[in-house]
Amino acid sequence: MGALAGPDVRRVGESALLVEFADSVQTLQGYRMLRASSGEELARLGVVELVPAARTVLVVIDSRQVGLNATEAWVRSTITAPPSISTATIAADADARRPHDDAVELAVHYDGPDLGAVAELLDVSVDEVIDLHTGGAWTSAFIGFAPGFAYLTASDSRLDVPRRSTPRAAVPAGSVALAAGYCGVYPGRSPGGWQIIGHTDAALWNPDAAQPALLAPGTTVRFFRAE
């Protein structure tokens, strides 16, 4: 995990910092680097929440405990730290300590109404679309649009397709869809304009759980064909 050069750090009131990155890949890397700090370090800095988005990470602090000067210095030094084995090891260890970062496997029925259209857009067969979707790991970059809706990214960009020209008024819960380089699984019935390639029976959002979102940011996701 290498250093990230010059992210833009801005203050949001007296209790938060907004860290802006060049792209979604650097954002996820920066989020992981910040999250890799020990619990003691985060407590000392008064950090109560790290919220990743497409190109930003919001760092929320308890301003009654500490001011933003110390937190901003920590953010800048952590993100721009030189590449080192220890940094990567610490981040990996931090991931290992978090139960929600264990790989989540989702069984998918590849019966989506847009599966054929996606194959045509990519100029491949339906089976090849499924093979691409199940062939590698996806990573939850951030939550958006609806509670529990994770924007999943993959190193293989071959499944990058546009949104539908006409959104649907209602997309069923569990729908697995693609759009703009992301994969998403709808946690509940809602409007949506993504290309639906299948559905899963997994529960994506449980507000009563200790970790409500099944696919919390940083989670590794693997899809496989449902039998």
C-alpha positions as a Markdown table, in Angstrom:
| # | Residue | x | y | z |
|---|---|---|---|---|
| 1 | Met | 0.0 | 0.0 | 0.0 |
| 2 | Gly | 1.8 | 3.1 | -1.2 |
| 3 | Ala | 1.5 | 6.8 | -0.2 |
| 4 | Leu | -1.2 | 9.0 | -1.6 |
| 5 | Ala | 0.1 | 12.3 | -2.8 |
| 6 | Gly | -1.6 | 15.5 | -1.8 |
| 7 | Pro | -5.2 | 14.7 | -1.0 |
| 8 | Asp | -7.4 | 17.8 | -0.4 |
| 9 | Val | -8.3 | 18.1 | 3.3 |
| 10 | Arg | -11.1 | 20.5 | 4.2 |
| 11 | Arg | -12.8 | 21.3 | 7.4 |
| 12 | Val | -16.5 | 20.7 | 7.7 |
| 13 | Gly | -17.6 | 22.8 | 10.7 |
| 14 | Glu | -15.8 | 22.1 | 14.0 |
| 15 | Ser | -16.3 | 18.3 | 14.1 |
| 16 | Ala | -15.3 | 16.9 | 10.8 |
| 17 | Leu | -12.8 | 16.8 | 8.0 |
| 18 | Leu | -13.5 | 16.0 | 4.4 |
| 19 | Val | -10.6 | 14.3 | 2.6 |
| 20 | Glu | -10.9 | 14.4 | -1.2 |
| 21 | Phe | -9.0 | 12.0 | -3.5 |
| 22 | Ala | -8.3 | 11.8 | -7.2 |
| 23 | Asp | -10.5 | 8.7 | -7.8 |
| 24 | Ser | -12.4 | 5.9 | -6.2 |
| 25 | Val | -9.3 | 3.6 | -6.1 |
| 26 | Gln | -7.3 | 6.1 | -4.1 |
| 27 | Thr | -10.4 | 6.8 | -1.9 |
| 28 | Leu | -10.7 | 3.2 | -0.8 |
| 29 | Gln | -6.9 | 3.0 | -0.2 |
| 30 | Gly | -7.0 | 6.2 | 1.9 |
| 31 | Tyr | -10.0 | 4.9 | 3.9 |
| 32 | Arg | -8.1 | 1.7 | 4.6 |
| 33 | Met | -5.0 | 3.5 | 5.6 |
| 34 | Leu | -6.9 | 5.7 | 8.1 |
| 35 | Arg | -8.9 | 2.8 | 9.4 |
| 36 | Ala | -5.7 | 0.8 | 10.0 |
| 37 | Ser | -4.8 | 3.0 | 12.9 |
| 38 | Ser | -5.2 | 1.3 | 16.3 |
| 39 | Gly | -8.3 | 1.8 | 18.4 |
| 40 | Glu | -6.1 | 3.6 | 21.0 |
| 41 | Glu | -4.9 | 6.1 | 18.3 |
| 42 | Leu | -8.4 | 6.8 | 17.1 |
| 43 | Ala | -9.7 | 7.3 | 20.6 |
| 44 | Arg | -6.8 | 9.7 | 21.4 |
| 45 | Leu | -7.7 | 11.7 | 18.3 |
| 46 | Gly | -11.4 | 11.7 | 19.1 |
| 47 | Val | -12.3 | 10.0 | 15.8 |
| 48 | Val | -15.9 | 8.6 | 16.1 |
| 49 | Glu | -16.6 | 7.7 | 12.4 |
| 50 | Leu | -14.9 | 7.3 | 9.0 |
| 51 | Val | -17.4 | 7.6 | 6.1 |
| 52 | Pro | -16.1 | 6.8 | 2.6 |
| 53 | Ala | -17.9 | 7.9 | -0.5 |
| 54 | Ala | -17.0 | 7.8 | -4.2 |
| 55 | Arg | -14.0 | 10.3 | -4.0 |
| 56 | Thr | -14.1 | 11.4 | -0.3 |
| 57 | Val | -13.7 | 10.2 | 3.2 |
| 58 | Leu | -15.5 | 12.1 | 6.0 |
| 59 | Val | -13.6 | 12.0 | 9.3 |
| 60 | Val | -15.9 | 12.8 | 12.2 |
| 61 | Ile | -14.5 | 13.6 | 15.6 |
| 62 | Asp | -15.8 | 14.4 | 19.1 |
| 63 | Ser | -14.9 | 18.1 | 19.2 |
| 64 | Arg | -15.5 | 18.2 | 23.0 |
| 65 | Gln | -12.6 | 15.9 | 23.4 |
| 66 | Val | -10.1 | 17.2 | 20.8 |
| 67 | Gly | -9.7 | 19.9 | 18.2 |
| 68 | Leu | -9.3 | 19.4 | 14.5 |
| 69 | Asn | -5.7 | 20.5 | 14.3 |
| 70 | Ala | -4.4 | 17.2 | 15.7 |
| 71 | Thr | -6.8 | 15.2 | 13.6 |
| 72 | Glu | -5.8 | 17.0 | 10.4 |
| 73 | Ala | -2.2 | 16.4 | 11.1 |
| 74 | Trp | -2.9 | 12.7 | 11.6 |
| 75 | Val | -4.9 | 12.5 | 8.4 |
| 76 | Arg | -2.2 | 14.2 | 6.4 |
| 77 | Ser | 0.7 | 12.2 | 7.9 |
| 78 | Thr | -1.2 | 8.9 | 7.6 |
| 79 | Ile | -2.2 | 9.3 | 4.0 |
| 80 | Thr | 1.1 | 10.7 | 2.7 |
| 81 | Ala | 3.2 | 8.2 | 4.7 |
| 82 | Pro | 6.0 | 6.7 | 2.5 |
| 83 | Pro | 5.3 | 3.1 | 1.2 |
| 84 | Ser | 6.5 | 0.5 | 3.6 |
| 85 | Ile | 5.9 | -3.2 | 4.4 |
| 86 | Ser | 4.8 | -2.2 | 7.9 |
| 87 | Thr | 2.0 | 0.0 | 6.6 |
| 88 | Ala | 0.6 | -2.7 | 4.4 |
| 89 | Thr | 1.0 | -5.2 | 7.2 |
| 90 | Ile | -0.8 | -3.0 | 9.7 |
| 91 | Ala | -3.6 | -2.4 | 7.2 |
| 92 | Ala | -4.0 | -6.1 | 6.6 |
| 93 | Asp | -4.0 | -6.9 | 10.3 |
| 94 | Ala | -6.6 | -4.2 | 10.9 |
| 95 | Asp | -8.8 | -5.8 | 8.2 |
| 96 | Ala | -8.4 | -9.2 | 9.7 |
| 97 | Arg | -9.6 | -7.9 | 13.1 |
| 98 | Arg | -12.9 | -6.7 | 11.7 |
| 99 | Pro | -15.5 | -9.4 | 11.3 |
| 100 | His | -17.4 | -7.5 | 8.6 |
| 101 | Asp | -14.2 | -7.5 | 6.4 |
| 102 | Asp | -14.3 | -11.3 | 6.0 |
| 103 | Ala | -15.3 | -12.2 | 2.4 |
| 104 | Val | -19.0 | -12.4 | 1.9 |
| 105 | Glu | -20.2 | -15.0 | -0.6 |
| 106 | Leu | -23.5 | -14.3 | -2.4 |
| 107 | Ala | -25.4 | -16.9 | -4.4 |
| 108 | Val | -26.9 | -15.3 | -7.5 |
| 109 | His | -29.7 | -16.5 | -9.8 |
| 110 | Tyr | -28.6 | -15.1 | -13.1 |
| 111 | Asp | -32.0 | -14.4 | -14.4 |
| 112 | Gly | -32.1 | -10.6 | -14.6 |
| 113 | Pro | -34.1 | -8.9 | -17.3 |
| 114 | Asp | -31.0 | -7.0 | -18.5 |
| 115 | Leu | -28.6 | -9.9 | -18.6 |
| 116 | Gly | -29.0 | -10.3 | -22.4 |
| 117 | Ala | -28.7 | -6.5 | -23.0 |
| 118 | Val | -25.5 | -6.4 | -20.9 |
| 119 | Ala | -24.0 | -9.3 | -23.0 |
| 120 | Glu | -24.9 | -7.3 | -26.2 |
| 121 | Leu | -23.3 | -4.1 | -24.8 |
| 122 | Leu | -20.1 | -6.0 | -24.0 |
| 123 | Asp | -20.2 | -8.1 | -27.2 |
| 124 | Val | -19.9 | -11.3 | -25.3 |
| 125 | Ser | -22.2 | -14.2 | -24.5 |
| 126 | Val | -24.5 | -14.4 | -21.4 |
| 127 | Asp | -22.3 | -17.2 | -20.0 |
| 128 | Glu | -19.2 | -14.9 | -20.4 |
| 129 | Val | -21.0 | -12.1 | -18.5 |
| 130 | Ile | -21.7 | -14.6 | -15.6 |
| 131 | Asp | -18.1 | -15.9 | -15.7 |
| 132 | Leu | -16.8 | -12.3 | -15.5 |
| 133 | His | -19.1 | -11.5 | -12.6 |
| 134 | Thr | -18.2 | -14.6 | -10.6 |
| 135 | Gly | -14.6 | -14.8 | -11.7 |
| 136 | Gly | -13.0 | -12.4 | -9.3 |
| 137 | Ala | -13.4 | -10.6 | -6.0 |
| 138 | Trp | -15.4 | -7.4 | -5.6 |
| 139 | Thr | -14.8 | -4.7 | -2.9 |
| 140 | Ser | -17.4 | -2.6 | -1.2 |
| 141 | Ala | -16.1 | 0.9 | -1.7 |
| 142 | Phe | -18.9 | 2.9 | 0.0 |
| 143 | Ile | -22.6 | 2.9 | 0.9 |
| 144 | Gly | -25.0 | 5.2 | -0.9 |
| 145 | Phe | -28.4 | 5.7 | -2.6 |
| 146 | Ala | -30.2 | 3.6 | 0.1 |
| 147 | Pro | -29.3 | 2.0 | 3.5 |
| 148 | Gly | -27.1 | -1.1 | 2.8 |
| 149 | Phe | -26.6 | -0.3 | -0.9 |
| 150 | Ala | -22.9 | -1.0 | -1.4 |
| 151 | Tyr | -21.1 | 0.3 | -4.5 |
| 152 | Leu | -18.8 | -2.6 | -5.4 |
| 153 | Thr | -15.7 | -2.3 | -7.4 |
| 154 | Ala | -13.5 | -4.9 | -9.1 |
| 155 | Ser | -10.0 | -4.7 | -10.6 |
| 156 | Asp | -11.4 | -6.2 | -13.9 |
| 157 | Ser | -13.1 | -3.3 | -15.7 |
| 158 | Arg | -14.7 | -5.4 | -18.4 |
| 159 | Leu | -18.2 | -5.3 | -16.8 |
| 160 | Asp | -18.4 | -1.5 | -17.1 |
| 161 | Val | -21.8 | -0.8 | -18.7 |
| 162 | Pro | -24.0 | 2.4 | -18.7 |
| 163 | Arg | -27.1 | 2.8 | -16.7 |
| 164 | Arg | -30.4 | 2.0 | -18.5 |
| 165 | Ser | -31.8 | 4.9 | -20.6 |
| 166 | Thr | -35.1 | 4.5 | -18.8 |
| 167 | Pro | -35.0 | 3.8 | -15.0 |
| 168 | Arg | -37.5 | 1.4 | -13.5 |
| 169 | Ala | -40.1 | 2.6 | -11.1 |
| 170 | Ala | -39.5 | -0.4 | -8.8 |
| 171 | Val | -36.6 | -2.8 | -8.6 |
| 172 | Pro | -37.1 | -5.9 | -6.4 |
| 173 | Ala | -35.0 | -6.4 | -3.3 |
| 174 | Gly | -32.0 | -8.6 | -3.9 |
| 175 | Ser | -31.5 | -7.5 | -7.5 |
| 176 | Val | -27.9 | -7.7 | -8.6 |
| 177 | Ala | -27.1 | -5.0 | -11.1 |
| 178 | Leu | -24.3 | -3.2 | -13.0 |
| 179 | Ala | -23.8 | 0.4 | -13.9 |
| 180 | Ala | -20.9 | 2.9 | -14.5 |
| 181 | Gly | -18.2 | 0.5 | -13.4 |
| 182 | Tyr | -19.9 | -0.6 | -10.2 |
| 183 | Cys | -21.9 | -3.6 | -9.1 |
| 184 | Gly | -24.8 | -3.1 | -6.6 |
| 185 | Val | -27.3 | -5.3 | -4.8 |
| 186 | Tyr | -30.6 | -3.6 | -4.0 |
| 187 | Pro | -31.3 | -4.1 | -0.3 |
| 188 | Gly | -34.9 | -3.2 | -0.7 |
| 189 | Arg | -37.5 | -2.5 | -3.3 |
| 190 | Ser | -36.9 | 0.9 | -4.8 |
| 191 | Pro | -36.6 | 2.8 | -8.1 |
| 192 | Gly | -33.4 | 2.2 | -10.0 |
| 193 | Gly | -31.7 | 2.6 | -13.3 |
| 194 | Trp | -29.0 | -0.1 | -13.1 |
| 195 | Gln | -28.7 | -3.1 | -15.5 |
| 196 | Ile | -30.2 | -6.0 | -13.6 |
| 197 | Ile | -28.4 | -9.3 | -14.3 |
| 198 | Gly | -29.8 | -11.5 | -11.5 |
| 199 | His | -31.0 | -11.7 | -7.9 |
| 200 | Thr | -29.9 | -13.0 | -4.5 |
| 201 | Asp | -31.9 | -14.1 | -1.5 |
| 202 | Ala | -29.4 | -12.7 | 0.9 |
| 203 | Ala | -30.5 | -10.0 | 3.4 |
| 204 | Leu | -28.4 | -6.9 | 2.7 |
| 205 | Trp | -29.7 | -4.6 | 5.5 |
| 206 | Asn | -30.7 | -5.4 | 9.1 |
| 207 | Pro | -31.0 | -2.3 | 11.2 |
| 208 | Asp | -31.2 | -4.4 | 14.4 |
| 209 | Ala | -27.8 | -6.1 | 13.7 |
| 210 | Ala | -24.5 | -4.8 | 15.3 |
| 211 | Gln | -23.3 | -4.2 | 11.7 |
| 212 | Pro | -26.5 | -3.3 | 9.8 |
| 213 | Ala | -25.0 | -3.4 | 6.3 |
| 214 | Leu | -23.9 | -6.8 | 5.2 |
| 215 | Leu | -21.5 | -5.3 | 2.6 |
| 216 | Ala | -19.9 | -2.6 | 4.8 |
| 217 | Pro | -17.1 | -0.5 | 3.2 |
| 218 | Gly | -13.9 | -2.5 | 2.8 |
| 219 | Thr | -15.8 | -5.9 | 2.6 |
| 220 | Thr | -14.7 | -8.3 | 0.0 |
| 221 | Val | -17.6 | -9.9 | -2.0 |
| 222 | Arg | -17.6 | -13.0 | -4.1 |
| 223 | Phe | -20.5 | -14.0 | -6.3 |
| 224 | Phe | -21.3 | -17.5 | -7.4 |
| 225 | Arg | -24.2 | -19.2 | -9.3 |
| 226 | Ala | -27.1 | -20.3 | -7.1 |
| 227 | Glu | -28.0 | -24.0 | -7.6 |
